[in-house]
Amino acid sequence: MSMGRFLAAGTLLAAAHGASLGAGEPCHDAALTTRALHRLNALRAEGLTCGHVAQAPAPPLAWSARLTDAAAAHAQDMAERNQMAHTGRDGSRGGDRLLRAGYDWQVWAENLGTGTRSVDELMRLWAASPGHCANLMLNDLQQMGLACAVGRNGRAFWSLTLGTLR
């Protein structure tokens, strides 16, 4: 297993966790990747206060198909189990899933969420949560991938993977 630094923030459950999503909702949004990359890079460019710790602006991220594949597999796993967890059904952690997707990481981070209805809402909630916010602002991250999957009950599960290749 690759060694490196990682941070997996606690899961985020929005107040509207019981809301169901229709075909026109965020998991089916053709512009999801563009919107997510733009919004996260805007937050990184601003700099944030994570809890009581001011974070200086961070460099922009690039989109990664491999990180997106890892995020999609984990979002689907959580949706099928109807359970938010950093550990997959097979016992895998984020770094394991990245390696499985062909991403030989040096640094990685993972944020999870559920119950949100848009990328903007998701990013706002993560920016307000100290651990999630710290992940968003890690300077040594270079790439991101985001995916959303809807469970049988209509609940959306989000997985954001962030990383830097070895």
Backbone as CSV, one residue per row, in Angstrom:
resi,resn,N_x,N_y,N_z,CA_x,CA_y,CA_z,C_x,C_y,C_z
1,MET,0.836,-1.172,0.000,0.000,0.000,0.000,0.882,1.238,0.000
2,SER,0.479,2.238,-0.756,1.221,3.496,-0.794,1.125,4.197,0.534
3,MET,2.182,4.886,0.883,2.191,5.658,2.113,2.135,7.124,1.736
4,GLY,1.510,7.911,2.565,1.420,9.333,2.316,0.528,9.957,3.359
5,ARG,0.259,11.215,3.173,-0.583,11.931,4.112,-2.011,11.943,3.585
6,PHE,-2.977,11.777,4.477,-4.365,11.832,4.066,-5.206,12.385,5.192
7,LEU,-6.390,12.838,4.821,-7.351,13.323,5.791,-8.736,12.968,5.295
8,ALA,-9.473,12.227,6.063,-10.851,11.901,5.725,-11.736,12.603,6.739
9,ALA,-12.427,13.614,6.298,-13.290,14.379,7.202,-14.530,13.563,7.520
10,GLY,-15.134,13.863,8.633,-16.378,13.205,9.008,-17.449,13.449,7.970
11,THR,-18.441,12.603,7.952,-19.509,12.744,6.973,-20.385,13.935,7.300
12,LEU,-21.056,14.437,6.306,-21.915,15.600,6.448,-23.323,15.203,6.065
13,LEU,-24.246,15.396,6.951,-25.642,15.072,6.725,-26.433,16.366,6.764
14,ALA,-26.996,16.743,5.639,-27.772,17.981,5.576,-29.110,17.799,6.275
15,ALA,-29.683,18.900,6.692,-30.965,18.858,7.399,-32.055,18.232,6.557
16,ALA,-31.950,18.334,5.254,-32.987,17.803,4.379,-32.686,16.371,3.958
17,HIS,-32.096,15.573,4.839,-31.617,14.248,4.450,-32.707,13.333,3.935
18,GLY,-33.950,13.579,4.232,-35.021,12.706,3.766,-35.557,13.110,2.417
19,ALA,-35.116,14.241,1.869,-35.645,14.720,0.608,-35.260,13.781,-0.523
20,SER,-36.203,13.509,-1.398,-35.900,12.659,-2.546,-35.560,13.536,-3.736
21,LEU,-34.835,12.965,-4.662,-34.374,13.693,-5.829,-35.045,13.148,-7.065
22,GLY,-35.379,14.020,-7.985,-35.964,13.609,-9.251,-34.920,13.579,-10.342
23,ALA,-35.363,13.280,-11.569,-34.449,13.142,-12.702,-33.705,14.430,-13.008
24,GLY,-34.263,15.591,-12.670,-33.608,16.850,-12.965,-32.725,17.336,-11.834
25,GLU,-32.445,16.529,-10.871,-31.694,16.952,-9.693,-30.200,16.741,-9.862
26,PRO,-29.404,17.099,-8.860,-27.949,17.221,-9.032,-27.223,15.979,-9.523
27,CYS,-27.635,14.806,-9.162,-26.925,13.608,-9.618,-27.098,13.391,-11.118
28,HIS,-28.075,14.057,-11.701,-28.348,13.906,-13.131,-28.013,15.180,-13.897
29,ASP,-27.245,16.064,-13.283,-26.887,17.355,-13.859,-25.697,17.187,-14.801
30,ALA,-25.890,17.477,-16.076,-24.821,17.332,-17.061,-23.651,18.273,-16.774
31,ALA,-23.902,19.369,-16.073,-22.851,20.352,-15.779,-22.245,20.146,-14.385
32,LEU,-22.502,19.005,-13.755,-22.039,18.755,-12.388,-20.530,18.947,-12.249
33,THR,-19.756,18.366,-13.153,-18.295,18.444,-13.015,-17.799,19.877,-13.164
34,THR,-18.317,20.587,-14.150,-17.900,21.970,-14.364,-18.282,22.841,-13.179
35,ARG,-19.499,22.685,-12.694,-19.993,23.477,-11.563,-19.172,23.186,-10.300
36,ALA,-18.897,21.917,-10.042,-18.136,21.530,-8.842,-16.711,22.080,-8.889
37,LEU,-16.046,21.933,-10.022,-14.674,22.420,-10.154,-14.631,23.942,-9.994
38,HIS,-15.553,24.627,-10.641,-15.596,26.090,-10.544,-15.855,26.544,-9.107
39,ARG,-16.827,25.931,-8.446,-17.191,26.342,-7.081,-16.065,26.067,-6.091
40,LEU,-15.457,24.886,-6.168,-14.382,24.563,-5.235,-13.165,25.456,-5.477
41,ASN,-12.838,25.695,-6.728,-11.700,26.577,-7.001,-11.984,28.010,-6.561
42,ALA,-13.231,28.447,-6.636,-13.583,29.787,-6.147,-13.374,29.866,-4.630
43,LEU,-13.778,28.825,-3.900,-13.563,28.796,-2.447,-12.073,28.814,-2.123
44,ARG,-11.287,28.018,-2.859,-9.844,27.962,-2.614,-9.191,29.306,-2.920
45,ALA,-9.662,30.003,-3.946,-9.091,31.302,-4.313,-9.386,32.369,-3.265
46,GLU,-10.554,32.266,-2.613,-10.946,33.232,-1.578,-10.152,33.061,-0.297
47,GLY,-9.842,31.808,0.030,-9.345,31.491,1.362,-10.568,31.365,2.262
48,LEU,-10.489,30.557,3.265,-11.618,30.305,4.163,-11.153,30.308,5.606
49,THR,-12.087,30.443,6.505,-11.828,30.224,7.917,-12.472,28.891,8.262
50,CYS,-11.657,27.940,8.620,-12.109,26.588,8.942,-12.140,26.458,10.459
51,GLY,-13.348,26.519,11.021,-13.461,26.595,12.468,-12.971,27.969,12.869
52,HIS,-11.923,28.027,13.643,-11.328,29.295,14.048,-9.969,29.515,13.397
53,VAL,-9.649,28.714,12.399,-8.337,28.788,11.756,-8.485,29.399,10.362
54,ALA,-7.871,30.545,10.154,-7.888,31.193,8.844,-6.984,30.423,7.892
55,GLN,-7.518,30.098,6.735,-6.755,29.393,5.700,-6.492,30.365,4.557
56,ALA,-5.240,30.531,4.201,-4.873,31.386,3.070,-5.407,30.763,1.779
57,PRO,-5.554,31.554,0.738,-5.964,30.994,-0.549,-5.049,29.837,-0.955
58,ALA,-5.625,28.885,-1.663,-4.894,27.700,-2.118,-4.929,27.654,-3.645
59,PRO,-3.962,26.987,-4.251,-3.928,26.898,-5.720,-5.162,26.176,-6.270
60,PRO,-5.522,26.477,-7.507,-6.690,25.813,-8.109,-6.421,24.326,-8.343
61,LEU,-7.508,23.569,-8.388,-7.450,22.134,-8.648,-7.808,21.859,-10.101
62,ALA,-7.335,20.751,-10.619,-7.718,20.258,-11.941,-8.657,19.073,-11.749
63,TRP,-9.498,18.821,-12.728,-10.404,17.674,-12.674,-9.628,16.415,-13.019
64,SER,-9.927,15.306,-12.337,-9.266,14.028,-12.595,-10.309,12.951,-12.843
65,ALA,-10.217,12.303,-13.980,-11.139,11.207,-14.295,-10.947,10.048,-13.314
66,ARG,-9.707,9.763,-12.932,-9.465,8.647,-12.001,-10.025,8.941,-10.614
67,LEU,-9.869,10.184,-10.136,-10.454,10.538,-8.847,-11.977,10.486,-8.934
68,THR,-12.521,10.891,-10.071,-13.965,10.823,-10.272,-14.443,9.377,-10.273
69,ASP,-13.694,8.489,-10.903,-14.058,7.061,-10.897,-14.088,6.515,-9.473
70,ALA,-13.083,6.867,-8.674,-13.054,6.404,-7.281,-14.229,6.983,-6.503
71,ALA,-14.516,8.262,-6.704,-15.643,8.909,-6.020,-16.962,8.274,-6.439
72,ALA,-17.115,7.989,-7.729,-18.360,7.404,-8.230,-18.595,6.013,-7.655
73,ALA,-17.545,5.219,-7.595,-17.690,3.870,-7.037,-18.094,3.942,-5.571
74,HIS,-17.510,4.877,-4.817,-17.850,4.973,-3.397,-19.242,5.562,-3.192
75,ALA,-19.612,6.565,-3.978,-20.962,7.133,-3.878,-22.004,6.050,-4.172
76,GLN,-21.760,5.233,-5.199,-22.694,4.156,-5.544,-22.763,3.121,-4.418
77,ASP,-21.629,2.776,-3.842,-21.596,1.824,-2.727,-22.416,2.353,-1.552
78,MET,-22.247,3.630,-1.217,-23.008,4.211,-0.109,-24.495,4.249,-0.430
79,ALA,-24.849,4.591,-1.669,-26.254,4.649,-2.069,-26.898,3.262,-1.984
80,GLU,-26.186,2.243,-2.429,-26.715,0.875,-2.376,-26.915,0.400,-0.943
81,ARG,-26.015,0.822,-0.049,-26.121,0.434,1.361,-26.989,1.396,2.163
82,ASN,-27.328,2.556,1.548,-28.063,3.619,2.234,-27.348,4.000,3.526
83,GLN,-26.015,4.158,3.418,-25.189,4.423,4.593,-24.004,5.309,4.222
84,MET,-23.850,6.394,4.963,-22.687,7.256,4.801,-21.535,6.655,5.599
85,ALA,-20.413,6.446,4.945,-19.255,5.891,5.648,-18.005,6.083,4.816
86,HIS,-16.892,6.388,5.474,-15.613,6.469,4.781,-15.071,5.081,4.473
87,THR,-15.578,4.066,5.141,-15.180,2.691,4.870,-16.199,2.063,3.925
88,GLY,-15.704,1.482,2.834,-16.585,0.837,1.862,-17.072,-0.512,2.357
89,ARG,-18.030,-1.054,1.637,-18.601,-2.365,2.008,-17.532,-3.444,2.059
90,ASP,-16.459,-3.286,1.295,-15.374,-4.269,1.269,-14.258,-3.944,2.260
91,GLY,-14.478,-2.942,3.119,-13.479,-2.554,4.107,-12.477,-1.527,3.594
92,SER,-12.622,-1.119,2.354,-11.668,-0.173,1.771,-11.815,1.215,2.372
93,ARG,-10.699,1.934,2.396,-10.658,3.348,2.785,-10.371,4.153,1.504
94,GLY,-10.404,5.457,1.622,-10.228,6.306,0.445,-8.966,6.024,-0.339
95,GLY,-7.829,5.895,0.344,-6.570,5.625,-0.347,-6.592,4.311,-1.101
96,ASP,-7.255,3.305,-0.541,-7.401,2.014,-1.222,-8.192,2.178,-2.516
97,ARG,-9.289,2.943,-2.429,-10.150,3.140,-3.599,-9.421,3.919,-4.694
98,LEU,-8.565,4.877,-4.294,-7.808,5.636,-5.293,-6.820,4.726,-6.021
99,LEU,-6.117,3.893,-5.272,-5.187,2.951,-5.905,-5.929,2.005,-6.843
100,ARG,-7.090,1.536,-6.426,-7.902,0.638,-7.250,-8.309,1.316,-8.560
101,ALA,-8.517,2.636,-8.509,-8.894,3.397,-9.708,-7.675,3.786,-10.551
102,GLY,-6.485,3.335,-10.143,-5.276,3.626,-10.905,-4.643,4.962,-10.569
103,TYR,-4.965,5.509,-9.386,-4.422,6.798,-8.958,-3.388,6.546,-7.874
104,ASP,-2.106,6.600,-8.249,-1.004,6.352,-7.314,-0.741,7.645,-6.541
105,TRP,-1.393,7.775,-5.416,-1.429,9.036,-4.678,-0.213,9.253,-3.797
106,GLN,0.088,10.521,-3.615,1.067,10.981,-2.633,0.317,11.548,-1.430
107,VAL,-0.749,12.293,-1.711,-1.612,12.903,-0.706,-3.045,12.723,-1.182
108,TRP,-3.964,12.456,-0.269,-5.376,12.399,-0.635,-6.234,12.890,0.514
109,ALA,-7.454,13.271,0.178,-8.455,13.663,1.158,-9.811,13.268,0.605
110,GLU,-10.769,13.093,1.485,-12.109,12.679,1.073,-13.146,13.398,1.922
111,ASN,-14.150,13.964,1.269,-15.319,14.534,1.934,-16.546,13.798,1.435
112,LEU,-17.466,13.526,2.327,-18.723,12.868,1.981,-19.880,13.739,2.415
113,GLY,-20.999,13.590,1.751,-22.194,14.332,2.136,-23.439,13.611,1.664
114,THR,-24.557,13.967,2.246,-25.834,13.428,1.819,-26.928,14.439,2.146
115,GLY,-28.018,14.361,1.386,-29.174,15.206,1.651,-29.132,16.565,1.003
116,THR,-28.062,16.912,0.333,-28.004,18.221,-0.311,-28.587,18.128,-1.711
117,ARG,-29.089,19.248,-2.198,-29.772,19.254,-3.485,-28.987,19.959,-4.583
118,SER,-27.794,20.492,-4.254,-26.992,21.164,-5.280,-25.525,21.167,-4.869
119,VAL,-24.664,21.340,-5.851,-23.235,21.454,-5.592,-22.965,22.688,-4.734
120,ASP,-23.649,23.795,-5.020,-23.436,25.015,-4.234,-23.775,24.786,-2.769
121,GLU,-24.890,24.125,-2.502,-25.274,23.831,-1.112,-24.243,22.916,-0.456
122,LEU,-23.804,21.912,-1.172,-22.813,20.971,-0.655,-21.517,21.696,-0.287
123,MET,-21.029,22.532,-1.180,-19.790,23.267,-0.918,-19.956,24.238,0.250
124,ARG,-21.117,24.897,0.349,-21.378,25.796,1.483,-21.319,25.043,2.804
125,LEU,-21.938,23.866,2.852,-21.938,23.067,4.081,-20.531,22.584,4.430
126,TRP,-19.779,22.127,3.419,-18.415,21.692,3.677,-17.545,22.853,4.144
127,ALA,-17.735,24.041,3.559,-16.947,25.207,3.955,-17.242,25.615,5.394
128,ALA,-18.442,25.305,5.897,-18.832,25.665,7.263,-18.442,24.610,8.291
129,SER,-17.967,23.460,7.851,-17.580,22.356,8.736,-16.056,22.326,8.837
130,PRO,-15.477,22.525,10.035,-14.019,22.653,10.145,-13.201,21.553,9.458
131,GLY,-13.535,20.308,9.656,-12.760,19.220,9.049,-12.904,19.166,7.540
132,HIS,-14.136,19.322,7.056,-14.367,19.321,5.611,-13.679,20.521,4.965
133,CYS,-13.799,21.670,5.623,-13.188,22.904,5.139,-11.668,22.744,5.024
134,ALA,-11.047,22.161,6.043,-9.595,21.949,6.020,-9.189,21.097,4.818
135,ASN,-9.980,20.070,4.495,-9.699,19.254,3.316,-9.765,20.091,2.044
136,LEU,-10.796,20.922,1.931,-10.963,21.741,0.735,-9.783,22.678,0.518
137,MET,-9.142,23.078,1.607,-8.103,24.106,1.536,-6.675,23.556,1.592
138,LEU,-6.479,22.259,1.596,-5.122,21.701,1.640,-4.313,22.174,0.440
139,ASN,-3.214,22.854,0.706,-2.380,23.433,-0.349,-1.730,22.406,-1.261
140,ASP,-1.403,21.237,-0.728,-0.651,20.291,-1.546,-1.539,19.365,-2.373
141,LEU,-2.847,19.644,-2.430,-3.733,18.899,-3.315,-3.724,19.549,-4.686
142,GLN,-3.774,18.722,-5.726,-3.717,19.241,-7.092,-4.922,18.880,-7.949
143,GLN,-5.646,17.829,-7.573,-6.741,17.355,-8.427,-7.960,16.992,-7.584
144,MET,-9.121,16.918,-8.265,-10.347,16.536,-7.582,-11.216,15.680,-8.483
145,GLY,-12.100,14.952,-7.847,-13.159,14.221,-8.530,-14.370,14.217,-7.617
146,LEU,-15.552,14.342,-8.168,-16.783,14.376,-7.381,-17.820,13.528,-8.067
147,ALA,-18.585,12.806,-7.275,-19.667,12.012,-7.836,-20.834,11.991,-6.861
148,CYS,-21.994,11.750,-7.415,-23.241,11.688,-6.658,-24.004,10.458,-7.133
149,ALA,-24.600,9.732,-6.212,-25.434,8.579,-6.559,-26.690,8.631,-5.699
150,VAL,-27.797,8.210,-6.273,-29.075,8.235,-5.567,-29.451,6.821,-5.152
151,GLY,-29.793,6.671,-3.873,-30.214,5.382,-3.352,-31.669,5.074,-3.684
152,ARG,-32.105,3.888,-3.335,-33.479,3.448,-3.612,-34.528,4.377,-3.008
153,ASN,-34.193,4.995,-1.896,-35.148,5.876,-1.230,-35.087,7.311,-1.762
154,GLY,-34.292,7.551,-2.799,-34.192,8.870,-3.392,-33.174,9.788,-2.728
155,ARG,-32.458,9.288,-1.760,-31.458,10.079,-1.038,-30.153,10.129,-1.821
156,ALA,-29.602,11.329,-1.976,-28.344,11.508,-2.716,-27.154,11.298,-1.788
157,PHE,-26.144,10.618,-2.291,-24.883,10.404,-1.581,-23.769,10.993,-2.432
158,TRP,-22.988,11.875,-1.832,-21.910,12.585,-2.514,-20.551,12.091,-2.012
159,SER,-19.606,11.974,-2.933,-18.233,11.623,-2.581,-17.297,12.551,-3.350
160,LEU,-16.464,13.255,-2.601,-15.438,14.122,-3.177,-14.091,13.515,-2.844
161,THR,-13.285,13.259,-3.853,-11.926,12.782,-3.637,-10.970,13.851,-4.156
162,LEU,-9.954,14.103,-3.384,-8.942,15.106,-3.705,-7.591,14.418,-3.613
163,GLY,-6.685,14.756,-4.503,-5.398,14.068,-4.433,-4.297,14.753,-5.204
164,THR,-3.121,14.218,-4.987,-1.917,14.595,-5.730,-1.211,13.290,-6.071
165,LEU,-0.844,13.156,-7.334,-0.138,11.949,-7.776,1.274,11.906,-7.211
166,ARG,1.756,10.689,-7.044,3.130,10.460,-6.599,4.088,10.901,-7.672
